[in-house]
Amino acid sequence: MDEKQFRQWQMLLESRTGMSLPESRKTFLQTNLGIRMREIGCGTYQEYFEKVISGTSGIIEWATLVDRLTVQETRFYRDPDACNLVTDYVLTRPRELLLQNSFEAWSVGCSTGEEPYTLAILLSECMSVLGLNKYFGVTGTDISTPALEKAKNGLYSAAKLVTLDDTLKSKYFVQKEDRRYEISPAIKNRVCFSRVNILELGSAPMHGMNLIFCQNVLIYFRRWRRKEILNRLAERLVPGGMLILGQGEIVDWSHPLLERIPSDKALAFIRQPDKN
Ligand SMILES: C[S@@+](CC[C@H](N)C(=O)[O-])C[C@H]1O[C@@H](n2cnc3c(N)ncnc32)[C@H](O)[C@@H]1O
């Protein structure tokens, strides 16, 4: 792949997904394009590029390709400090607030579902401590349709569950005959998944969120884009709602509606009450 072609792919990926692909990832790009090109019998990078940007078949091909080019690494309870923060936050909410409306959480860039299911498990545990048999919901969104399909299936290998303690594993997972584990129906029913491109948050139907969790997604984006995305996410919180990011994912951003939670373990913000 020559320089001109690499730039063409960089621009396409960044304009459609927001991800900037540094020169150091050129081999990664070439390898993944090569695999896909062999699968569909496409001879050159240029021929494949033309295919991806043309017509309806290009849209379908793009959906497959984007899954191969995005980093989807994820784990249950990936960030224990952020998980503890969620628990503390929910347990210290005024009871009357929790009784008023259902508690809504959103995992932005949810990959194969481990993060939204973790949130649902945390919320389920909190609600049972509080003795509130109350409704809560979690929405997981991602750009990758294949990742979302895996998330919806909610089936995970034993290796995927190593970060969970045995009590949570037996309470929230059902072991299948093929030695995989399925997330329990009680949790699965609380979580819905939808394809949302983070660059198109303006048209995303998620509003009135009590909790927005956006970790390990923004790191692939340019700084100015991270700020734009965060501004959009801030607007989707209810007053008193919390936004949790990955540590160090943004350093120089603030929002008039949000106040940073003083913590050196987690990067989180609370939306201030509306001024009337
Ligand atoms: C490294 S995973 C992070 C998964 C999870 N948030 C976690 O921290 O474990 C990044 C995810 O962001 C998704 N992603 C990348 N660009 C996106 C975009 N423009 N819109 C929505 N999701 C995107 C990828 O498909 C991938 O599933």
Ligand as a Chemical Component Dictionary entry (heavy atoms), coordinates in Angstrom:
data_LIG
# 
_chem_comp.id                   LIG 
_chem_comp.type                 NON-POLYMER 
_chem_comp.pdbx_formal_charge   0 
_chem_comp.three_letter_code    LIG 
# 
loop_
_chem_comp_atom.comp_id 
_chem_comp_atom.atom_id 
_chem_comp_atom.alt_atom_id 
_chem_comp_atom.type_symbol 
_chem_comp_atom.charge 
_chem_comp_atom.model_Cartn_x 
_chem_comp_atom.model_Cartn_y 
_chem_comp_atom.model_Cartn_z 
_chem_comp_atom.pdbx_ordinal 
LIG C1  C1  C 0  -11.968 -0.892 22.902 1  
LIG S1  S1  S 1  -13.702 -1.078 22.708 2  
LIG C2  C2  C 0  -14.253 -0.515 24.298 3  
LIG C3  C3  C 0  -15.378 -1.355 24.829 4  
LIG C4  C4  C 0  -15.862 -0.951 26.240 5  
LIG N1  N1  N 0  -16.332 0.410  26.261 6  
LIG C5  C5  C 0  -14.794 -1.168 27.285 7  
LIG O1  O1  O 0  -14.225 -0.189 27.764 8  
LIG O2  O2  O -1 -14.488 -2.308 27.602 9  
LIG C6  C6  C 0  -14.102 0.307  21.640 10 
LIG C7  C7  C 0  -15.458 0.193  20.986 11 
LIG O3  O3  O 0  -15.785 1.447  20.395 12 
LIG C8  C8  C 0  -16.498 1.193  19.200 13 
LIG N2  N2  N 0  -16.447 2.364  18.311 14 
LIG C9  C9  C 0  -15.388 2.824  17.599 15 
LIG N3  N3  N 0  -15.759 3.879  16.871 16 
LIG C10 C10 C 0  -17.065 4.100  17.129 17 
LIG C11 C11 C 0  -18.017 5.039  16.665 18 
LIG N4  N4  N 0  -17.692 5.982  15.773 19 
LIG N5  N5  N 0  -19.274 4.957  17.137 20 
LIG C12 C12 C 0  -19.620 4.007  18.040 21 
LIG N6  N6  N 0  -18.771 3.076  18.500 22 
LIG C13 C13 C 0  -17.508 3.123  18.055 23 
LIG C14 C14 C 0  -15.801 -0.024 18.622 24 
LIG O4  O4  O 0  -16.608 -0.716 17.673 25 
LIG C15 C15 C 0  -15.501 -0.840 19.878 26 
LIG O5  O5  O 0  -16.496 -1.789 20.125 27 
# 
loop_
_chem_comp_bond.comp_id 
_chem_comp_bond.atom_id_1 
_chem_comp_bond.atom_id_2 
_chem_comp_bond.value_order 
_chem_comp_bond.pdbx_ordinal 
LIG C1  S1  SING 1  
LIG S1  C2  SING 2  
LIG S1  C6  SING 3  
LIG C2  C3  SING 4  
LIG C3  C4  SING 5  
LIG C4  N1  SING 6  
LIG C4  C5  SING 7  
LIG C5  O1  DOUB 8  
LIG C5  O2  SING 9  
LIG C6  C7  SING 10 
LIG C7  O3  SING 11 
LIG C7  C15 SING 12 
LIG O3  C8  SING 13 
LIG C8  N2  SING 14 
LIG C8  C14 SING 15 
LIG N2  C9  SING 16 
LIG N2  C13 SING 17 
LIG C9  N3  DOUB 18 
LIG N3  C10 SING 19 
LIG C10 C11 SING 20 
LIG C10 C13 DOUB 21 
LIG C11 N4  SING 22 
LIG C11 N5  DOUB 23 
LIG N5  C12 SING 24 
LIG C12 N6  DOUB 25 
LIG N6  C13 SING 26 
LIG C14 O4  SING 27 
LIG C14 C15 SING 28 
LIG C15 O5  SING 29 
# 
